[in-house]
Amino acid sequence: MNNLKRLFGLGLVLALIWTLSSPIALAEPQPSATPTIQLAKSTSDRKPPHVPVRSPKSGSCQCPYDTDKAGRSCGKRSAYSRPGGESPRCYKDD
């Protein structure tokens, strides 16, 4: 039993030496595509934020900032956001 422990210990030491002595292959960097640079828009190119015409109403969903009966924001479910049908005036720049 004692010889088995020595043999096992010797095997571990040899495996450790072999692992440390073998050269480590470093991965070659992959050529990448030319990075694209996005330029920030100047403040003159930006549209001013939408300014609501009125305060939000609950239950009607006429404008995106209104809330439904459950209190959730109407967003894209509003009449303003849906094509066709009613087109309420929700923002000052409309």
Backbone as JSON, one array per atom type, in Angstrom:
{
  "sequence": "MNNLKRLFGLGLVLALIWTLSSPIALAEPQPSATPTIQLAKSTSDRKPPHVPVRSPKSGSCQCPYDTDKAGRSCGKRSAYSRPGGESPRCYKDD",
  "N": [[0.82, -1.2, 0.0], [1.95, 1.22, 0.76], [3.86, 1.53, -1.24], [2.21, 1.97, -3.39], [1.15, 4.49, -2.84], [3.47, 6.02, -3.05], [4.08, 5.63, -5.75], [1.84, 6.76, -6.94], [2.11, 9.42, -6.03], [4.55, 10.05, -7.25], [3.75, 9.9, -9.9], [1.95, 12.07, -10.02], [3.74, 14.19, -9.57], [5.42, 13.97, -11.8], [3.55, 14.43, -13.84], [2.88, 17.09, -13.27], [5.36, 18.36, -13.69], [5.73, 17.81, -16.42], [3.54, 19.2, -17.47], [4.16, 21.84, -16.81], [6.54, 22.18, -18.19], [5.94, 22.01, -20.86], [5.48, 23.95, -23.8], [3.32, 26.77, -23.85], [0.76, 27.3, -25.97], [-0.03, 30.21, -27.48], [-2.92, 31.87, -28.49], [-3.33, 33.03, -31.75], [-3.98, 36.37, -32.65], [-7.07, 37.11, -34.14], [-7.64, 38.46, -37.33], [-9.48, 41.37, -37.52], [-12.41, 43.01, -38.75], [-12.31, 46.28, -40.15], [-12.73, 48.7, -37.72], [-15.73, 50.52, -37.3], [-16.47, 53.91, -37.11], [-18.69, 55.83, -35.39], [-20.05, 58.91, -35.76], [-21.03, 61.44, -33.55], [-24.18, 63.01, -33.59], [-24.69, 66.4, -34.33], [-26.04, 68.97, -32.23], [-27.75, 70.52, -33.71], [-28.78, 68.83, -35.63], [-30.52, 67.2, -34.34], [-33.88, 66.4, -33.45], [-36.16, 68.33, -31.53], [-37.41, 67.2, -28.35], [-40.62, 65.57, -28.17], [-43.28, 67.55, -27.11], [-45.88, 67.2, -24.97], [-49.33, 68.0, -25.62], [-51.3, 68.02, -23.74], [-52.07, 66.89, -20.38], [-51.58, 63.45, -19.32], [-54.29, 61.15, -19.84], [-56.52, 58.81, -18.32], [-57.6, 55.65, -19.4], [-58.53, 56.17, -22.08], [-56.63, 55.99, -24.2], [-55.83, 57.7, -26.33], [-53.48, 59.13, -26.86], [-49.92, 58.31, -26.9], [-48.79, 58.69, -24.35], [-50.89, 58.44, -22.62], [-52.77, 56.43, -20.23], [-54.03, 53.08, -19.88], [-57.08, 51.45, -18.65], [-56.12, 49.75, -16.72], [-53.91, 51.05, -15.82], [-51.55, 50.93, -17.22], [-49.08, 52.18, -19.51], [-50.12, 53.47, -22.65], [-48.67, 53.68, -25.09], [-47.64, 52.19, -28.09], [-50.14, 51.23, -28.59], [-51.9, 53.24, -28.72], [-54.3, 55.53, -30.27], [-53.02, 57.52, -31.68], [-50.62, 56.34, -32.45], [-51.34, 54.24, -34.1], [-51.87, 53.22, -37.48], [-54.12, 54.77, -39.78], [-57.62, 55.51, -39.21], [-58.49, 57.41, -36.31], [-56.74, 60.47, -35.69], [-55.49, 61.97, -33.28], [-54.37, 65.1, -31.87], [-51.5, 65.09, -30.23], [-49.0, 66.1, -29.56], [-47.17, 69.19, -29.44], [-45.74, 69.81, -31.74], [-47.11, 68.59, -33.81]],
  "CA": [[0.0, 0.0, 0.0], [2.85, 2.36, 0.84], [4.48, 1.69, -2.56], [1.19, 2.51, -4.27], [1.08, 5.93, -2.55], [4.67, 6.64, -3.62], [3.94, 5.61, -7.2], [0.82, 7.76, -7.28], [2.72, 10.73, -5.8], [5.54, 10.26, -8.3], [3.0, 10.17, -11.13], [1.46, 13.45, -9.95], [4.88, 15.11, -9.72], [5.84, 13.92, -13.21], [2.53, 15.1, -14.64], [3.03, 18.52, -13.03], [6.58, 18.81, -14.38], [5.48, 17.75, -17.86], [2.61, 20.27, -17.81], [4.84, 23.13, -16.71], [7.65, 22.29, -19.14], [5.46, 22.09, -22.24], [5.21, 25.34, -24.17], [1.93, 27.17, -23.91], [0.45, 27.87, -27.29], [-0.87, 31.4, -27.4], [-3.81, 32.02, -29.64], [-3.01, 34.14, -32.64], [-5.12, 37.29, -32.75], [-7.81, 37.02, -35.38], [-7.79, 39.76, -37.99], [-10.87, 41.84, -37.42], [-12.83, 43.99, -39.74], [-11.97, 47.65, -39.78], [-13.78, 49.23, -36.85], [-16.46, 51.67, -37.82], [-16.57, 55.01, -36.15], [-19.94, 56.56, -35.54], [-19.93, 60.29, -35.32], [-22.18, 61.94, -32.81], [-24.92, 64.04, -34.3], [-24.63, 67.7, -33.68], [-27.31, 69.34, -31.62], [-28.63, 71.13, -34.7], [-29.4, 67.76, -36.39], [-31.49, 66.49, -33.51], [-35.22, 66.97, -33.31], [-36.48, 68.59, -30.13], [-38.3, 66.16, -27.85], [-42.05, 65.85, -28.28], [-43.87, 68.21, -25.95], [-47.3, 66.86, -24.97], [-50.3, 69.09, -25.67], [-52.12, 67.96, -22.53], [-51.6, 65.9, -19.4], [-52.07, 62.11, -19.63], [-55.63, 60.77, -19.39], [-56.62, 57.4, -18.03], [-58.7, 54.9, -19.98], [-58.92, 56.41, -23.47], [-55.54, 55.62, -25.12], [-55.77, 58.56, -27.52], [-52.08, 59.48, -27.07], [-49.01, 57.31, -26.35], [-48.5, 58.92, -22.94], [-52.08, 58.12, -21.82], [-52.74, 55.11, -19.59], [-55.28, 52.33, -20.04], [-57.86, 51.31, -17.42], [-55.3, 49.02, -15.74], [-52.83, 51.93, -15.39], [-50.36, 50.75, -18.05], [-48.89, 53.17, -20.57], [-50.72, 53.02, -23.92], [-47.59, 53.51, -26.05], [-47.98, 51.91, -29.5], [-51.55, 50.85, -28.7], [-52.71, 54.46, -28.76], [-54.86, 55.92, -31.56], [-52.0, 58.34, -32.33], [-49.57, 55.48, -32.98], [-51.86, 53.25, -35.03], [-52.17, 53.78, -38.8], [-55.53, 54.86, -40.15], [-58.54, 55.87, -38.14], [-58.4, 58.7, -35.64], [-55.41, 61.06, -35.55], [-55.57, 63.05, -32.33], [-53.19, 65.95, -31.75], [-50.93, 64.74, -28.92], [-47.78, 66.85, -29.32], [-47.22, 70.56, -29.94], [-45.16, 69.9, -33.1], [-47.97, 67.87, -34.78]],
  "C": [[0.87, 1.26, 0.0], [3.53, 2.62, -0.51], [3.49, 2.31, -3.55], [1.07, 4.02, -4.08], [2.28, 6.65, -3.16], [4.56, 6.73, -5.14], [2.93, 6.65, -7.67], [1.39, 9.17, -7.12], [3.74, 11.07, -6.87], [4.86, 10.57, -9.63], [2.47, 11.59, -11.16], [2.58, 14.45, -10.17], [5.33, 15.13, -11.18], [4.83, 14.63, -14.11], [2.62, 16.61, -14.49], [4.25, 19.08, -13.75], [6.36, 18.84, -15.88], [4.56, 18.89, -18.3], [3.31, 21.62, -17.81], [5.95, 23.29, -17.73], [7.17, 22.4, -20.58], [5.14, 23.54, -22.58], [3.71, 25.59, -24.26], [1.69, 27.84, -25.25], [-0.49, 29.06, -27.09], [-1.7, 31.51, -28.66], [-3.38, 33.23, -30.45], [-4.21, 35.08, -32.71], [-5.75, 37.18, -34.13], [-7.88, 38.4, -36.03], [-9.25, 40.17, -37.95], [-11.15, 42.83, -38.54], [-12.45, 45.38, -39.26], [-13.08, 48.22, -38.9], [-14.45, 50.45, -37.47], [-16.59, 52.71, -36.73], [-17.88, 55.74, -36.43], [-19.77, 57.94, -34.96], [-21.2, 60.71, -34.61], [-22.87, 63.02, -33.64], [-24.78, 65.36, -33.57], [-26.01, 68.05, -33.14], [-28.27, 69.97, -32.62], [-29.35, 70.07, -35.54], [-30.51, 67.06, -35.62], [-32.83, 67.21, -33.48], [-35.45, 67.26, -31.83], [-37.42, 67.5, -29.63], [-39.76, 66.57, -28.01], [-42.54, 66.49, -26.98], [-45.37, 67.92, -25.98], [-48.19, 68.1, -24.95], [-51.09, 69.17, -24.36], [-51.52, 66.96, -21.56], [-52.21, 64.54, -19.74], [-53.47, 61.86, -19.06], [-55.64, 59.26, -19.16], [-57.83, 56.79, -18.74], [-58.97, 55.08, -21.45], [-57.89, 55.95, -24.5], [-55.57, 56.41, -26.42], [-54.32, 58.87, -27.87], [-51.17, 58.44, -26.41], [-48.74, 57.48, -24.85], [-49.71, 58.72, -22.04], [-51.9, 56.75, -21.17], [-54.08, 54.41, -19.81], [-55.96, 52.17, -18.68], [-57.07, 50.6, -16.32], [-54.12, 49.87, -15.24], [-51.55, 51.78, -16.18], [-50.29, 51.82, -19.13], [-49.42, 52.63, -21.89], [-49.66, 52.8, -24.99], [-48.07, 53.29, -27.47], [-49.42, 51.45, -29.68], [-52.46, 52.06, -28.82], [-53.22, 54.75, -30.17], [-53.84, 56.74, -32.35], [-50.97, 57.46, -33.04], [-50.05, 54.49, -34.03], [-52.2, 53.9, -36.38], [-53.67, 53.76, -39.09], [-56.39, 55.28, -38.97], [-58.29, 57.26, -37.59], [-56.96, 59.18, -35.52], [-55.48, 62.24, -34.57], [-54.28, 63.86, -32.29], [-52.66, 65.73, -30.32], [-49.71, 65.59, -28.56], [-47.87, 68.22, -29.99], [-46.69, 70.67, -31.36], [-45.95, 69.12, -34.15], [-48.66, 68.85, -35.71]]
}
